[in-house]
Structures are given as structure tokens and as C-alpha cells.
Amino acid sequence: MTTRETTDGTGAVAGLLLAAGGGRRLGGRPKALLPHRGRPLVEHAVRVLREGGCATVHVVLGARADDVRARASLAGCVLVDNPDWKQGMGSSLRAGLDSLAGTGARAALVSLVDQPGIGPEAVARVLTTYEGEESLASAAYDGVRGHPVLFGAAHWAGIAATATGDRGARAYLKEHRQDVALIECGDVARPFDIDTEADLTHLE
């Protein structure tokens, strides 16, 4: 898969993986460490971003971050600690976007660790919409917005200002819905979440 570079070649679209959740409805098992295909789920999510075309991957850690670092093979990733992870996904999104400042990245491709049904095909499809720092695009499933989501750097400050609780970028995307390119991915991905014990059947 070819890496998506910026139009002037000086930077890249960075993958931003939100993997800080504590798995409250899973008995307090951090989602990053759930076993999938014999390895921690976070490894699978990183591989999806890389195979989909992200040159660099920043991983936001929170719950049992030290255990994740010790047990998961995340070589080459930028690991970002979010001490406020209990406040919800919004805090992880803010931490991740902040970690991209000054890196040369001009867009972030955001994905969630607990969506193993979304593979590199969906990532690559959303990445094709990249057109610079004003880019704003989202995967869609039967017309409903989902992940991954592409945020050009021009949007980062606005997203960070509105990312609270578990809403993430939802408020910002709603406010700018006329600017969001929806990229249908329902034919190549399944957007289920691993939230409860019953959802663990999706893992292998």
C-alpha cells in the first residue's frame, strides 16, 4: 500500500489510534489488551492503519498504559499517554491531536482500537480524499457516519475545543456536516464496537 504523502512531499497523513479505554462494561479489561488472533487488539489496530497507508501512527494510551507498553509490540509508533482517559474519548482525541503538533503531519486519520471489523481497505478509501489541511472526511456505513475519520490540520483546534466526554469529534462534525465528505465503506468493513461481554464473540 502506498503511503499517503502531502501534496508538497514534506509530511504525511498520520494515523491516530485511540486506545485508552478501560473497558468498564468488560469488567475493567482495557480494550487495547483484549486478545485478538493471539495478540493484543491494539497491535491489530496499528497494523490496519499502516497497511491502509498511514506513514506514522500515534497511539493514545490510558488504562493500564504500562501493561500495554510491556505486552504489545508497538515498535515505530509514537505512544501518547493520556492521564485523563477516565474523562472519555474526547480527552484522548485532544491528547492525540496535541501530539501531532510540530510533527509535519497535515492531517490525522483517526480510528478506534475497539473496531476490529474495520480493516485497511476502509482506511485506504478514506485516505484517498486527502487534499491538504482543509480535508474533512469520514467513512460511512449505509450512509451513517463512522470511523475512520480524516481531519486536516486546519480543523484540529476546533475539534480539540469541542471534544468532551465520550463525544469525541461528534459536535464538530455535526456543526460542519456540509463540509464532511462521506465515503461509503459498508462493502469492505463492519463498524461494530467491542463494548460488552457479548461483543467478544467478534474477536478471534
Backbone as CSV, one residue per row, in Angstrom:
resi,resn,N_x,N_y,N_z,CA_x,CA_y,CA_z,C_x,C_y,C_z
1,MET,0.847,-1.188,0.000,0.000,0.000,0.000,0.881,1.237,0.000
2,THR,0.622,2.184,-0.848,1.431,3.390,-0.935,1.064,4.354,0.172
3,THR,2.100,4.908,0.825,1.865,5.884,1.876,1.280,7.156,1.287
4,ARG,0.290,7.705,1.963,-0.316,8.961,1.522,0.540,10.120,1.985
5,GLU,1.248,10.775,1.063,2.080,11.903,1.426,1.347,13.194,1.133
6,THR,1.776,14.278,1.789,1.180,15.559,1.495,1.570,15.987,0.096
7,THR,0.814,16.922,-0.455,0.993,17.292,-1.850,2.370,17.850,-2.141
8,ASP,3.030,18.478,-1.151,4.362,19.018,-1.395,5.459,18.074,-0.906
9,GLY,5.079,16.906,-0.405,6.037,15.888,-0.019,6.727,16.127,1.311
10,THR,6.362,17.158,2.059,7.077,17.477,3.281,6.505,16.798,4.520
11,GLY,5.382,16.139,4.423,4.777,15.496,5.585,3.889,14.365,5.148
12,ALA,3.029,13.913,6.037,2.172,12.772,5.724,0.898,12.843,6.528
13,VAL,-0.036,12.030,6.111,-1.238,11.819,6.912,-0.871,10.829,8.016
14,ALA,-0.998,11.246,9.245,-0.649,10.384,10.372,-1.866,9.608,10.839
15,GLY,-1.657,8.348,11.173,-2.702,7.583,11.813,-2.764,7.937,13.290
16,LEU,-3.974,8.084,13.807,-4.164,8.401,15.224,-5.119,7.374,15.810
17,LEU,-4.586,6.481,16.621,-5.363,5.389,17.198,-5.714,5.712,18.637
18,LEU,-7.001,5.739,18.937,-7.471,5.990,20.298,-7.636,4.638,21.000
19,ALA,-6.756,4.390,21.978,-6.703,3.067,22.612,-6.572,3.162,24.126
20,ALA,-7.221,4.169,24.717,-7.035,4.435,26.147,-8.123,3.844,27.030
21,GLY,-9.202,3.368,26.450,-10.369,2.965,27.223,-10.127,1.835,28.204
22,GLY,-10.827,1.910,29.342,-10.642,0.932,30.393,-11.566,-0.271,30.336
23,GLY,-12.475,-0.311,29.368,-13.370,-1.455,29.250,-14.280,-1.630,30.452
24,ARG,-14.932,-0.542,30.857,-15.775,-0.587,32.058,-16.829,-1.680,31.971
25,ARG,-17.459,-1.811,30.797,-18.505,-2.828,30.628,-17.925,-4.200,30.320
26,LEU,-16.608,-4.291,30.315,-15.934,-5.573,30.102,-15.223,-6.012,31.375
27,GLY,-15.736,-5.546,32.510,-15.135,-5.919,33.775,-13.814,-5.232,34.055
28,GLY,-13.604,-4.088,33.415,-12.372,-3.343,33.646,-11.180,-3.858,32.877
29,ARG,-11.422,-4.592,31.801,-10.318,-5.070,30.954,-10.043,-4.030,29.877
30,PRO,-8.872,-3.438,29.853,-8.570,-2.430,28.833,-8.726,-3.004,27.429
31,LYS,-9.384,-2.259,26.573,-9.644,-2.766,25.230,-8.359,-3.015,24.439
32,ALA,-7.340,-2.215,24.689,-6.085,-2.383,23.953,-5.474,-3.757,24.171
33,LEU,-5.748,-4.369,25.334,-5.129,-5.654,25.676,-6.021,-6.856,25.403
34,LEU,-7.219,-6.648,24.897,-8.076,-7.793,24.581,-7.384,-8.673,23.539
35,PRO,-7.423,-9.984,23.706,-6.739,-10.857,22.746,-7.493,-10.956,21.427
36,HIS,-6.734,-10.840,20.339,-7.308,-10.961,19.002,-6.254,-11.601,18.103
37,ARG,-6.580,-12.775,17.605,-5.649,-13.522,16.751,-4.320,-13.753,17.460
38,GLY,-4.419,-14.012,18.774,-3.248,-14.372,19.545,-2.405,-13.222,20.050
39,ARG,-2.808,-11.991,19.768,-2.038,-10.827,20.182,-2.970,-9.751,20.735
40,PRO,-2.449,-8.754,21.441,-3.309,-7.685,21.939,-3.999,-6.939,20.799
41,LEU,-5.239,-6.561,21.022,-6.049,-5.917,19.986,-5.393,-4.659,19.440
42,VAL,-4.643,-3.940,20.272,-4.004,-2.706,19.819,-3.028,-2.971,18.668
43,GLU,-2.381,-4.108,18.672,-1.454,-4.431,17.583,-2.198,-4.554,16.259
44,HIS,-3.350,-5.215,16.300,-4.163,-5.351,15.092,-4.569,-3.980,14.562
45,ALA,-4.999,-3.091,15.467,-5.456,-1.770,15.047,-4.324,-0.954,14.428
46,VAL,-3.132,-1.061,14.978,-1.976,-0.364,14.400,-1.664,-0.913,13.019
47,ARG,-1.698,-2.220,12.878,-1.399,-2.846,11.589,-2.394,-2.404,10.518
48,VAL,-3.656,-2.265,10.890,-4.680,-1.809,9.946,-4.335,-0.416,9.419
49,LEU,-3.946,0.482,10.309,-3.603,1.839,9.887,-2.393,1.831,8.962
50,ARG,-1.390,1.051,9.308,-0.189,1.002,8.472,-0.473,0.391,7.105
51,GLU,-1.193,-0.718,7.096,-1.495,-1.365,5.824,-2.433,-0.519,4.975
52,GLY,-3.238,0.321,5.641,-4.131,1.208,4.916,-3.428,2.402,4.306
53,GLY,-2.189,2.683,4.736,-1.420,3.734,4.105,-0.926,4.851,4.991
54,CYS,-1.075,4.742,6.310,-0.603,5.806,7.212,0.901,5.670,7.430
55,ALA,1.619,6.745,7.193,3.075,6.715,7.310,3.527,6.605,8.750
56,THR,2.840,7.301,9.617,3.174,7.340,11.035,1.914,7.027,11.819
57,VAL,2.065,6.347,12.949,0.913,6.038,13.788,1.183,6.507,15.217
58,HIS,0.319,7.380,15.715,0.337,7.798,17.114,-0.744,6.996,17.834
59,VAL,-0.391,6.416,18.973,-1.320,5.590,19.746,-1.531,6.234,21.106
60,VAL,-2.777,6.575,21.421,-3.094,7.183,22.705,-3.444,6.086,23.703
61,LEU,-2.670,6.019,24.778,-2.861,5.009,25.816,-3.390,5.650,27.089
62,GLY,-4.093,4.850,27.876,-4.636,5.358,29.132,-4.681,4.272,30.177
63,ALA,-5.764,3.469,30.178,-5.921,2.400,31.158,-4.775,1.403,31.057
64,ARG,-4.114,1.168,32.181,-3.001,0.213,32.269,-1.989,0.427,31.148
65,ALA,-1.629,1.685,30.956,-0.709,2.033,29.874,0.612,1.284,29.985
66,ASP,1.117,1.109,31.197,2.389,0.408,31.365,2.288,-1.037,30.901
67,ASP,1.152,-1.686,31.190,0.953,-3.065,30.743,0.861,-3.141,29.229
68,VAL,0.198,-2.171,28.629,0.094,-2.158,27.168,1.481,-2.020,26.555
69,ARG,2.281,-1.113,27.076,3.640,-0.933,26.565,4.457,-2.224,26.700
70,ALA,4.258,-2.941,27.807,5.048,-4.131,28.058,4.599,-5.332,27.235
71,ARG,3.308,-5.438,26.980,2.779,-6.649,26.365,2.535,-6.538,24.871
72,ALA,2.372,-5.322,24.362,2.078,-5.158,22.943,3.321,-4.707,22.185
73,SER,3.470,-5.213,20.981,4.582,-4.817,20.126,4.158,-3.586,19.324
74,LEU,4.636,-2.436,19.746,4.242,-1.177,19.129,5.456,-0.410,18.610
75,ALA,6.460,-1.144,18.187,7.685,-0.528,17.692,7.372,0.387,16.516
76,GLY,7.979,1.560,16.517,7.778,2.503,15.432,6.606,3.435,15.637
77,CYS,5.771,3.150,16.629,4.634,4.026,16.919,5.070,5.136,17.885
78,VAL,4.364,6.241,17.835,4.513,7.287,18.834,3.458,7.020,19.899
79,LEU,3.895,6.719,21.117,2.967,6.381,22.194,2.677,7.622,23.026
80,VAL,1.407,7.920,23.186,0.956,9.137,23.849,0.168,8.747,25.094
81,ASP,0.614,9.186,26.238,-0.109,8.885,27.481,-1.195,9.930,27.721
82,ASN,-2.386,9.455,28.032,-3.492,10.343,28.386,-3.870,10.095,29.837
83,PRO,-3.352,10.891,30.761,-3.669,10.681,32.174,-5.133,10.951,32.506
84,ASP,-5.842,11.617,31.596,-7.254,11.950,31.822,-8.199,11.002,31.096
85,TRP,-7.737,9.794,30.793,-8.520,8.883,29.972,-9.893,8.570,30.564
86,LYS,-10.028,8.621,31.881,-11.321,8.325,32.507,-12.382,9.362,32.155
87,GLN,-11.971,10.514,31.647,-12.918,11.554,31.258,-13.602,11.253,29.929
88,GLY,-13.128,10.241,29.212,-13.791,9.857,27.980,-12.932,10.036,26.742
89,MET,-13.492,9.628,25.610,-12.764,9.627,24.353,-12.311,11.024,23.933
90,GLY,-13.067,12.040,24.314,-12.702,13.395,23.940,-11.311,13.766,24.429
91,SER,-10.975,13.358,25.658,-9.662,13.678,26.201,-8.553,12.976,25.422
92,SER,-8.824,11.758,24.956,-7.829,11.034,24.165,-7.648,11.674,22.790
93,LEU,-8.738,12.137,22.216,-8.633,12.800,20.921,-7.817,14.082,21.054
94,ARG,-8.062,14.829,22.112,-7.289,16.054,22.331,-5.806,15.740,22.516
95,ALA,-5.508,14.718,23.316,-4.114,14.348,23.552,-3.434,13.905,22.266
96,GLY,-4.171,13.149,21.467,-3.597,12.676,20.210,-3.321,13.793,19.229
97,LEU,-4.272,14.705,19.077,-4.068,15.825,18.167,-2.926,16.709,18.651
98,ASP,-2.839,16.893,19.965,-1.755,17.697,20.517,-0.402,17.063,20.217
99,SER,-0.339,15.739,20.219,0.929,15.045,19.961,1.384,15.204,18.516
100,LEU,0.462,15.551,17.621,0.807,15.721,16.210,1.350,17.108,15.902
101,ALA,1.155,18.041,16.825,1.620,19.412,16.587,3.133,19.430,16.413
102,GLY,3.583,20.077,15.365,5.010,20.204,15.112,5.670,19.011,14.464
103,THR,4.889,17.981,14.112,5.470,16.773,13.516,5.584,16.858,12.000
104,GLY,4.932,17.834,11.399,4.892,17.913,9.945,3.654,17.271,9.349
105,ALA,2.895,16.530,10.175,1.649,15.941,9.689,0.657,17.050,9.380
106,ARG,-0.051,16.913,8.274,-1.027,17.918,7.879,-2.449,17.374,7.907
107,ALA,-2.578,16.132,8.323,-3.903,15.536,8.524,-3.751,14.331,9.433
108,ALA,-4.820,13.987,10.135,-4.841,12.816,11.001,-5.972,11.897,10.564
109,LEU,-5.676,10.624,10.481,-6.686,9.607,10.186,-6.988,8.921,11.516
110,VAL,-8.147,9.186,12.087,-8.475,8.731,13.441,-9.264,7.426,13.400
111,SER,-8.809,6.460,14.181,-9.534,5.193,14.303,-9.610,4.794,15.767
112,LEU,-10.469,3.813,16.058,-10.707,3.358,17.432,-10.194,1.931,17.594
113,VAL,-9.595,1.634,18.738,-8.995,0.321,18.945,-10.035,-0.785,18.988
114,ASP,-11.284,-0.445,19.341,-12.287,-1.495,19.567,-13.192,-1.744,18.367
115,GLN,-12.682,-1.484,17.153,-13.470,-1.747,15.948,-12.690,-2.658,14.986
116,PRO,-12.474,-3.915,15.361,-11.663,-4.817,14.548,-12.288,-5.185,13.205
117,GLY,-13.562,-4.865,13.029,-14.196,-5.151,11.742,-13.861,-4.137,10.665
118,ILE,-13.155,-3.064,11.046,-12.736,-2.052,10.080,-11.280,-2.316,9.731
119,GLY,-11.045,-2.682,8.480,-9.711,-3.073,8.061,-9.032,-2.039,7.180
120,PRO,-7.885,-2.403,6.611,-7.100,-1.460,5.814,-7.817,-0.950,4.569
121,GLU,-8.771,-1.716,4.058,-9.480,-1.245,2.867,-10.247,0.035,3.150
122,ALA,-10.913,0.106,4.299,-11.650,1.311,4.669,-10.698,2.472,4.925
123,VAL,-9.585,2.189,5.597,-8.590,3.234,5.840,-8.100,3.816,4.523
124,ALA,-7.735,2.942,3.597,-7.215,3.406,2.313,-8.254,4.218,1.552
125,ARG,-9.501,3.801,1.641,-10.560,4.500,0.899,-10.746,5.917,1.438
126,VAL,-10.745,6.073,2.754,-10.895,7.409,3.333,-9.669,8.271,3.033
127,LEU,-8.490,7.656,3.033,-7.270,8.413,2.752,-7.248,9.008,1.342
128,THR,-7.959,8.398,0.430,-7.951,8.932,-0.943,-8.594,10.309,-1.028
129,THR,-9.314,10.720,0.021,-9.968,12.029,-0.007,-9.020,13.148,0.424
130,TYR,-7.814,12.796,0.885,-6.900,13.808,1.397,-6.538,14.832,0.319
131,GLU,-6.747,16.105,0.650,-6.423,17.183,-0.280,-5.748,18.350,0.433
132,GLY,-5.138,18.093,1.600,-4.463,19.151,2.321,-5.070,19.404,3.683
133,GLU,-4.680,20.510,4.296,-5.049,20.785,5.676,-6.527,21.093,5.881
134,GLU,-7.254,21.355,4.819,-8.688,21.614,4.938,-9.517,20.339,4.820
135,SER,-8.862,19.207,4.614,-9.576,17.943,4.409,-10.454,17.599,5.600
136,LEU,-11.639,17.077,5.310,-12.565,16.635,6.348,-13.423,15.531,5.741
137,ALA,-13.200,14.307,6.166,-13.896,13.177,5.565,-14.136,12.086,6.591
138,SER,-15.107,11.244,6.312,-15.457,10.171,7.238,-15.934,8.955,6.472
139,ALA,-15.580,7.786,6.981,-16.199,6.573,6.469,-17.689,6.613,6.788
140,ALA,-18.485,5.989,5.948,-19.924,5.889,6.179,-20.355,4.449,5.952
141,TYR,-21.362,4.036,6.694,-21.890,2.681,6.607,-23.387,2.784,6.380
142,ASP,-23.803,2.454,5.169,-25.190,2.662,4.749,-25.596,4.115,4.971
143,GLY,-24.662,5.025,4.676,-24.935,6.449,4.766,-24.772,7.058,6.134
144,VAL,-24.465,6.224,7.151,-24.299,6.720,8.519,-22.811,6.920,8.808
145,ARG,-22.452,8.094,9.297,-21.056,8.419,9.544,-20.451,7.509,10.599
146,GLY,-19.205,7.083,10.370,-18.497,6.232,11.323,-17.006,6.485,11.260
147,HIS,-16.219,5.474,11.598,-14.762,5.585,11.559,-14.201,4.699,10.449
148,PRO,-13.003,5.024,9.974,-12.108,6.111,10.395,-12.561,7.471,9.878
149,VAL,-11.983,8.518,10.486,-12.301,9.888,10.128,-11.008,10.623,9.812
150,LEU,-11.028,11.437,8.760,-9.857,12.204,8.349,-10.042,13.669,8.707
151,PHE,-9.105,14.182,9.528,-9.144,15.581,9.943,-7.908,16.306,9.438
152,GLY,-8.081,17.249,8.519,-6.975,18.100,8.134,-6.571,18.987,9.300
153,ALA,-5.310,19.422,9.304,-4.776,20.170,10.445,-5.526,21.467,10.708
154,ALA,-6.156,22.028,9.692,-6.910,23.269,9.878,-8.086,23.081,10.832
155,HIS,-8.499,21.833,11.044,-9.653,21.548,11.904,-9.255,21.143,13.319
156,TRP,-7.983,20.905,13.571,-7.585,20.315,14.850,-7.956,21.181,16.043
157,ALA,-7.718,22.472,15.950,-8.014,23.351,17.086,-9.504,23.375,17.394
158,GLY,-10.318,23.432,16.359,-11.758,23.441,16.555,-12.261,22.138,17.146
159,ILE,-11.695,21.028,16.704,-12.084,19.729,17.248,-11.688,19.630,18.715
160,ALA,-10.465,20.024,19.024,-9.987,19.948,20.407,-10.845,20.798,21.339
161,ALA,-11.327,21.919,20.839,-12.124,22.828,21.665,-13.500,22.267,21.997
162,THR,-13.979,21.318,21.194,-15.332,20.790,21.390,-15.351,19.314,21.796
163,ALA,-14.173,18.680,21.880,-14.101,17.252,22.209,-14.179,17.063,23.715
164,THR,-15.345,16.710,24.210,-15.547,16.494,25.642,-16.244,15.161,25.872
165,GLY,-16.035,14.597,27.042,-16.685,13.336,27.387,-16.409,12.266,26.357
166,ASP,-17.428,11.480,26.038,-17.281,10.415,25.050,-17.758,10.837,23.667
167,ARG,-17.967,12.124,23.477,-18.485,12.590,22.196,-17.397,12.705,21.131
168,GLY,-16.147,12.810,21.550,-15.085,12.937,20.578,-15.304,14.137,19.682
169,ALA,-15.239,13.907,18.374,-15.404,14.998,17.410,-16.843,15.129,16.920
170,ARG,-17.764,14.465,17.582,-19.140,14.420,17.085,-19.745,15.806,16.915
171,ALA,-19.559,16.676,17.910,-20.140,18.016,17.844,-19.547,18.820,16.693
172,TYR,-18.229,18.698,16.526,-17.572,19.447,15.445,-18.046,18.953,14.083
173,LEU,-18.142,17.656,13.921,-18.579,17.099,12.645,-20.032,17.468,12.343
174,LYS,-20.859,17.507,13.368,-22.243,17.910,13.161,-22.324,19.363,12.718
175,GLU,-21.522,20.209,13.356,-21.524,21.632,13.017,-21.018,21.869,11.595
176,HIS,-20.107,21.010,11.137,-19.503,21.173,9.814,-19.943,20.075,8.850
177,ARG,-21.127,19.531,9.077,-21.554,18.380,8.283,-21.604,18.656,6.791
178,GLN,-21.826,19.923,6.412,-21.880,20.227,4.990,-20.504,20.120,4.331
179,ASP,-19.445,20.116,5.153,-18.080,20.042,4.628,-17.488,18.643,4.707
180,VAL,-18.201,17.722,5.349,-17.658,16.374,5.559,-17.958,15.490,4.349
181,ALA,-16.902,14.982,3.736,-17.083,14.026,2.636,-17.351,12.654,3.234
182,LEU,-18.506,12.081,2.923,-18.846,10.750,3.415,-18.411,9.708,2.397
183,ILE,-17.595,8.773,2.841,-17.036,7.755,1.966,-17.632,6.406,2.345
184,GLU,-18.480,5.882,1.521,-19.170,4.633,1.841,-18.168,3.482,1.926
185,CYS,-18.190,2.777,3.060,-17.264,1.674,3.300,-17.988,0.396,3.736
186,GLY,-19.310,0.417,3.654,-20.075,-0.723,4.117,-19.802,-2.004,3.364
187,ASP,-19.236,-1.898,2.165,-18.938,-3.094,1.381,-17.593,-3.716,1.743
188,VAL,-16.766,-2.991,2.527,-15.442,-3.517,2.853,-15.178,-3.591,4.355
189,ALA,-16.110,-3.122,5.192,-15.867,-3.102,6.633,-17.160,-3.234,7.410
190,ARG,-17.021,-3.640,8.672,-18.161,-3.740,9.588,-17.834,-2.902,10.813
191,PRO,-18.652,-1.897,11.127,-18.296,-0.926,12.162,-18.765,-1.250,13.580
192,PHE,-18.799,-2.531,13.944,-19.236,-2.865,15.298,-18.156,-2.474,16.317
193,ASP,-18.590,-2.243,17.565,-17.681,-1.930,18.670,-17.577,-3.136,19.599
194,ILE,-16.434,-3.247,20.269,-16.281,-4.237,21.337,-16.536,-3.511,22.653
195,ASP,-17.774,-3.543,23.122,-18.167,-2.804,24.321,-18.574,-3.701,25.484
196,THR,-19.176,-4.848,25.169,-19.719,-5.708,26.213,-19.175,-7.133,26.074
197,GLU,-19.467,-7.957,27.066,-19.032,-9.349,27.029,-19.543,-10.053,25.766
198,ALA,-20.786,-9.740,25.385,-21.358,-10.382,24.199,-20.581,-10.032,22.935
199,ASP,-19.994,-8.840,22.909,-19.254,-8.405,21.728,-17.938,-9.156,21.545
200,LEU,-17.472,-9.817,22.587,-16.194,-10.524,22.498,-16.229,-11.652,21.476
201,THR,-17.415,-12.060,21.059,-17.529,-13.129,20.047,-16.946,-12.654,18.712
202,HIS,-16.796,-11.341,18.525,-16.220,-10.827,17.292,-14.697,-11.010,17.228
203,LEU,-14.086,-11.273,18.382,-12.649,-11.434,18.421,-12.276,-12.890,18.191
204,GLU,-11.105,-13.082,17.636,-10.656,-14.455,17.312,-9.518,-14.869,18.232
